[in-house]
Amino acid sequence: MTELWAKAPDFSRLRNPELHGKCGACEYRRVCGGCRARPLAAGGGLMDADDLCGYQPRAQAVVEPAVKLAEVAPAWSADARQRLSRVPEFLRQMVRKRAEAYVSELGEDMITCQHLSELTAARFGAAKPSRFASARMPASRPMTEKP
């Protein structure tokens, strides 16, 4: 799964878009980028202009995204790093980024197992994921039974 995200040409183009038409000429292209699904659904290319956008570019300097206040990601404690290593590989980067954003929002500079537990509880509540959850299928209910 991570190889697909990292190496698939269309995903690479979405990460580093070279937009065409008015989206390519727009000063907000680095902030907005337009919808990539609409031009594709309309029979155009992935990088074509988003024809439903009502904004008309004004040939001004490109507006860059705001710089985050915390450019440096928080450090990971050894036990938190070990816990992260047990997360399935295809989810690990997402969990890492979410934990780093969470700890940065708290104004702290070290990710601990406590932070990871807080994020897990916020995401799953009392039904914490099992190490083997992906190997089990949920039991199906008969069609007549109410949930």
C-alpha positions in Angstrom: 0.0 0.0 0.0 2.7 2.5 0.9 4.6 1.6 -2.3 1.5 2.5 -4.4 1.2 5.9 -2.6 4.9 6.6 -3.0 5.4 5.3 -6.6 2.1 5.6 -8.5 2.4 8.3 -11.2 -1.0 9.9 -10.6 -0.3 10.2 -6.8 3.0 11.8 -7.6 1.3 14.3 -9.9 -1.2 15.1 -7.2 1.7 15.8 -4.7 3.5 18.0 -7.2 0.8 19.3 -9.5 1.5 21.1 -12.8 -1.9 22.6 -13.4 -3.2 23.7 -16.8 -5.6 26.3 -17.9 -6.8 29.0 -15.5 -5.8 26.8 -12.5 -2.2 26.8 -13.7 -2.3 30.6 -14.1 -4.0 31.3 -10.8 -2.1 33.1 -8.0 -3.8 30.7 -5.5 -2.7 27.5 -7.2 -0.3 26.6 -4.4 -3.0 27.1 -1.7 -6.1 25.8 -3.5 -5.1 23.7 -6.5 -8.7 23.4 -7.6 -10.7 20.2 -7.7 -8.8 17.5 -9.5 -11.8 15.2 -9.8 -14.1 17.5 -11.7 -11.9 18.0 -14.8 -11.2 14.2 -14.9 -15.0 13.4 -14.6 -15.8 15.9 -17.3 -13.5 14.0 -19.7 -10.4 16.1 -19.3 -7.1 15.5 -17.7 -6.3 15.3 -14.0 -4.4 18.6 -14.2 -6.9 20.5 -16.4 -8.8 23.6 -15.0 -11.6 23.2 -12.6 -14.4 24.7 -14.7 -16.8 25.1 -11.8 -14.4 27.5 -10.0 -15.8 31.0 -10.4 -12.5 32.8 -9.6 -10.7 34.5 -12.4 -6.9 34.7 -12.0 -5.5 38.2 -11.9 -1.9 37.5 -13.1 -0.5 38.4 -9.7 2.4 36.9 -7.7 1.7 33.3 -6.5 0.4 33.1 -3.0 2.3 30.6 -0.9 0.8 28.5 1.8 1.2 29.9 5.4 4.3 28.5 7.1 3.5 26.5 10.2 4.8 27.9 13.5 6.5 24.7 14.4 8.7 23.7 11.5 10.4 21.0 13.6 8.4 18.0 14.4 8.3 16.9 18.1 10.7 14.2 19.2 9.5 10.7 19.9 10.2 9.0 23.3 11.7 5.5 22.9 8.6 3.8 24.2 6.3 5.9 21.9 8.6 5.0 18.9 8.3 1.3 19.8 4.6 1.6 20.0 4.5 3.4 16.6 6.5 0.5 15.1 3.6 -1.9 16.0 1.1 0.2 13.9 0.5 -1.5 10.5 2.9 0.0 7.9 0.2 1.3 5.6 -1.1 3.4 8.5 2.1 4.3 10.2 2.8 7.6 8.4 -0.7 8.9 9.0 -0.5 8.0 12.7 3.0 9.6 13.0 1.8 12.9 11.4 -1.4 13.0 13.5 0.6 12.4 16.7 3.1 15.1 15.7 0.4 17.6 14.9 -1.4 16.8 18.2 1.7 17.3 20.4 2.6 20.5 18.5 -1.0 21.8 19.1 -0.4 21.1 22.8 2.8 23.2 22.6 4.9 20.2 23.7 8.0 18.9 22.1 8.1 15.2 23.0 5.6 12.5 21.9 4.9 10.0 24.7 2.8 6.8 25.0 0.4 8.9 27.0 -0.2 11.1 23.9 -0.7 8.0 21.7 -3.2 6.6 24.3 -5.1 9.9 24.2 -5.3 9.9 20.4 -6.4 6.2 20.4 -9.1 6.9 23.0 -10.3 9.9 21.0 -10.4 7.8 17.8 -11.8 4.5 19.1 -13.3 5.2 22.5 -13.5 2.1 24.7 -13.3 -0.2 21.7 -9.6 0.0 21.3 -8.2 -1.8 18.2 -6.7 -5.2 18.6 -3.4 -6.2 17.2 -5.3 -8.9 15.2 -8.4 -6.9 14.3 -7.6 -7.0 10.6 -7.5 -10.8 10.7 -11.1 -11.0 12.0 -14.2 -10.2 10.1 -17.2 -8.7 12.0 -20.1 -11.0 12.6 -22.9 -10.3 10.1 -26.4 -9.7 11.4 -29.5 -11.2 9.9 -31.4 -8.8 7.7 -34.4 -8.8 10.1 -32.4 -7.9 13.2 -32.2 -4.2 14.1 -28.8 -2.8 14.8 
